[in-house]
């Protein structure tokens, strides 16, 4: 029950840090007028740009991260 109480009183800073090392965000971007897919860390840092969505998701999974799509 102590864990539930701790979660109820979690700070915004602690909440923002949950899972940040486990996810990467993928969003479509234009590169030279061609759609590509940017991979970003949870803090917004761009880590890669890949030519295909499926390749971006596979690359993220290969690095033991959970890919999340951003529209």
C-alpha positions as CSV (number, residue, x, y, z in Angstrom):
1,X,0.0,0.0,0.0
2,X,3.0,2.4,0.6
3,X,3.8,2.2,-3.2
4,X,0.2,3.4,-4.1
5,X,0.5,6.3,-1.7
6,X,3.9,7.3,-3.2
7,X,2.4,7.2,-6.7
8,X,-0.4,9.5,-5.5
9,X,2.1,12.1,-4.3
10,X,4.6,11.8,-7.2
11,X,6.0,15.2,-8.3
12,X,5.7,16.5,-11.9
13,X,9.5,16.0,-12.3
14,X,9.3,12.4,-11.1
15,X,6.4,11.7,-13.4
16,X,8.2,13.2,-16.4
17,X,11.2,10.8,-15.7
18,X,9.1,7.6,-15.7
19,X,10.1,5.5,-18.7
20,X,12.3,8.0,-20.4
21,X,15.1,5.4,-20.8
22,X,12.6,2.9,-22.3
23,X,11.0,4.8,-25.2
24,X,11.8,6.6,-28.4
25,X,9.5,8.7,-30.4
26,X,9.2,8.5,-34.1
27,X,7.7,11.2,-36.2
28,X,7.5,11.9,-40.0
29,X,9.6,14.8,-41.2
30,X,10.5,16.3,-44.6
31,X,14.1,15.9,-45.7
32,X,14.7,17.5,-49.2
33,X,11.0,17.3,-49.9
34,X,10.9,13.6,-49.1
35,X,9.1,12.1,-46.1
36,X,11.6,10.5,-43.6
37,X,11.2,9.4,-40.0
38,X,13.0,11.1,-37.2
39,X,13.7,9.1,-34.0
40,X,13.8,11.2,-30.8
41,X,14.7,10.3,-27.2
42,X,12.1,11.0,-24.6
43,X,13.8,14.3,-23.8
44,X,13.4,15.5,-27.4
45,X,16.9,14.9,-28.6
46,X,17.0,13.7,-32.2
47,X,18.9,10.5,-32.5
48,X,18.4,9.5,-36.1
49,X,16.5,10.1,-39.3
50,X,15.6,7.0,-41.4
51,X,14.0,6.7,-44.8
52,X,11.1,4.3,-43.8
53,X,8.8,4.1,-40.9
54,X,9.2,0.3,-40.5
55,X,13.0,0.7,-40.5
56,X,12.7,3.4,-37.8
57,X,10.6,1.1,-35.6
58,X,12.9,-1.8,-36.1
59,X,16.0,0.2,-35.3
60,X,14.5,1.5,-32.1
61,X,13.5,-2.0,-31.0
62,X,17.0,-3.3,-31.8
63,X,18.3,-0.8,-29.2
64,X,15.8,-2.3,-26.6
65,X,13.6,0.7,-26.7
66,X,9.8,0.9,-27.2
67,X,8.9,3.0,-30.3
68,X,6.0,5.4,-30.0
69,X,4.5,7.2,-33.0
70,X,4.1,10.9,-32.9
71,X,1.7,12.5,-35.4
